[in-house]
Amino acid sequence: MLLVLRVVFAVIAIGFSVYVLISDSNEPEQFPYMLFFLGALMLVVEISELKANPDDPKLKAKRKTNAIMSFFTSAFLFFVSVYLFFNYVS
């Protein structure tokens, strides 16, 4: 289930990115949506890192560190997405 969500969010985010690059538009209407799906992707990565249960304690600590970094990244992306949505789209 998490793998499917990861792929779906990645495809949507890449689709928005490619659209912005191809359209050559300087209008930032697509940026909040692109950042929202990137934040959702990082949140799914964080959940999958926390659910992984390796036997090696060093690897478990590394996965926990990666999960914490993914959480902060997704929180930052959600914040920027909401900020841009209210400033540019509204």
KEKE-3310 file (N, C-alpha, C; in steps of 0.2 Angstrom, whole numbers, plus 5000, padded with zeros to 4 digits):
npx = (5004:5009:5020:5013:5006:5017:5022:5012:5011:5024:5023:5013:5019:5030:5024:5017:5029:5035:5026:5026:5039:5038:5028:5033:5028:5027:5019:5014:5004:5004:5014:5011:5003:5012:5021:5014:5011:5024:5027:5018:5023:5035:5030:5025:5036:5043:5034:5035:5049:5048:5040:5048:5057:5072:5085:5097:5104:5111:5107:5093:5093:5098:5088:5078:5083:5082:5069:5064:5070:5064:5051:5052:5056:5044:5035:5039:5038:5024:5020:5026:5019:5005:5007:5011:4999:4989:4994:4997:4987:4974)
npy = (4994:5006:5008:5009:5021:5029:5029:5034:5047:5052:5051:5061:5073:5073:5075:5087:5095:5093:5098:5112:5115:5112:5121:5134:5144:5158:5160:5156:5146:5132:5128:5127:5116:5106:5106:5102:5088:5084:5085:5076:5064:5064:5062:5049:5042:5044:5037:5024:5021:5021:5010:5000:4986:4983:4970:4974:4985:4997:5000:5001:5013:5022:5022:5027:5040:5044:5044:5054:5066:5065:5068:5081:5088:5085:5092:5105:5107:5106:5117:5128:5125:5128:5142:5147:5144:5152:5165:5166:5159:5162)
npz = (5000:5004:4995:4983:4986:4986:4973:4966:4971:4968:4954:4951:4956:4948:4936:4937:4938:4926:4917:4921:4917:4903:4899:4900:4908:4918:4928:4944:4948:4948:4957:4971:4972:4966:4976:4987:4984:4983:4997:5002:4997:5004:5016:5015:5013:5025:5034:5029:5032:5046:5048:5043:5049:5054:5058:5063:5075:5071:5059:5061:5069:5059:5050:5058:5060:5046:5044:5053:5047:5035:5039:5044:5032:5025:5032:5031:5017:5016:5023:5015:5004:5008:5011:4998:4991:4997:4994:4980:4973:4978)
capx = (5000:5014:5023:5008:5005:5024:5023:5006:5013:5029:5021:5009:5023:5034:5019:5017:5036:5036:5021:5029:5045:5036:5023:5036:5024:5030:5014:5016:4998:5005:5019:5008:5000:5017:5025:5009:5012:5031:5026:5014:5028:5040:5027:5024:5043:5044:5030:5038:5055:5047:5037:5053:5060:5078:5087:5103:5102:5114:5102:5087:5095:5099:5081:5074:5085:5080:5061:5064:5072:5058:5045:5053:5055:5037:5031:5042:5035:5017:5020:5027:5013:4999:5009:5010:4992:4985:4997:4997:4981:4968)
capy = (5000:5012:5008:5012:5028:5033:5029:5039:5054:5054:5052:5067:5078:5074:5077:5095:5098:5093:5103:5119:5116:5112:5126:5140:5149:5161:5160:5151:5143:5125:5127:5125:5109:5102:5106:5098:5081:5082:5084:5069:5059:5063:5059:5042:5039:5044:5031:5017:5021:5020:5003:4995:4983:4979:4967:4977:4991:5003:5001:5004:5020:5026:5022:5032:5047:5046:5046:5061:5070:5065:5071:5089:5090:5085:5098:5112:5107:5107:5124:5132:5124:5132:5149:5149:5143:5158:5171:5166:5156:5166)
capz = (5000:5004:4989:4978:4987:4985:4966:4964:4973:4964:4947:4951:4957:4942:4931:4938:4937:4919:4915:4922:4912:4896:4897:4900:4911:4924:4933:4949:4950:4949:4962:4978:4971:4966:4983:4991:4982:4986:5004:5003:4995:5009:5022:5014:5014:5032:5037:5027:5035:5052:5048:5042:5056:5052:5064:5065:5078:5068:5053:5064:5071:5053:5047:5062:5058:5040:5045:5056:5042:5030:5043:5044:5025:5023:5036:5028:5010:5017:5025:5009:4999:5010:5010:4991:4989:4999:4992:4973:4970:4980)
cpx = (5004:5018:5019:5007:5012:5024:5018:5009:5019:5027:5017:5014:5028:5030:5018:5023:5037:5032:5023:5035:5043:5032:5027:5032:5027:5025:5014:5010:5000:5010:5016:5006:5006:5021:5020:5011:5019:5031:5023:5019:5033:5037:5026:5031:5045:5040:5033:5045:5054:5044:5043:5056:5066:5081:5094:5102:5105:5109:5096:5088:5095:5092:5077:5076:5083:5072:5060:5065:5067:5052:5046:5053:5048:5033:5033:5038:5027:5016:5021:5021:5007:5001:5008:5003:4988:4988:4996:4990:4975:4968)
cpy = (5006:5013:5011:5019:5032:5034:5034:5046:5056:5055:5059:5073:5079:5077:5085:5098:5098:5098:5110:5120:5116:5119:5133:5146:5152:5162:5155:5147:5136:5124:5124:5117:5104:5101:5101:5090:5079:5081:5078:5064:5058:5060:5051:5038:5039:5038:5024:5016:5019:5012:4998:4993:4979:4976:4971:4984:4997:5005:5004:5011:5024:5027:5027:5039:5049:5048:5052:5066:5071:5069:5079:5091:5090:5091:5105:5112:5109:5115:5129:5131:5128:5140:5151:5149:5149:5164:5171:5164:5160:5173)
cpz = (5000:4998:4983:4979:4985:4977:4963:4965:4969:4956:4946:4952:4951:4936:4931:4936:4929:4915:4915:4918:4905:4894:4897:4903:4917:4929:4938:4952:4952:4955:4969:4977:4970:4972:4988:4990:4984:4993:5006:5002:5001:5015:5021:5015:5021:5036:5035:5030:5043:5053:5047:5049:5054:5059:5067:5068:5075:5062:5055:5066:5065:5050:5051:5061:5051:5040:5048:5051:5037:5033:5042:5037:5023:5026:5033:5021:5011:5019:5019:5004:5001:5009:5003:4989:4991:4996:4984:4970:4972:4978)
residu = (MET:LEU:LEU:VAL:LEU:ARG:VAL:VAL:PHE:ALA:VAL:ILE:ALA:ILE:GLY:PHE:SER:VAL:TYR:VAL:LEU:ILE:SER:ASP:SER:ASN:GLU:PRO:GLU:GLN:PHE:PRO:TYR:MET:LEU:PHE:PHE:LEU:GLY:ALA:LEU:MET:LEU:VAL:VAL:GLU:ILE:SER:GLU:LEU:LYS:ALA:ASN:PRO:ASP:ASP:PRO:LYS:LEU:LYS:ALA:LYS:ARG:LYS:THR:ASN:ALA:ILE:MET:SER:PHE:PHE:THR:SER:ALA:PHE:LEU:PHE:PHE:VAL:SER:VAL:TYR:LEU:PHE:PHE:ASN:TYR:VAL:SER)
# end
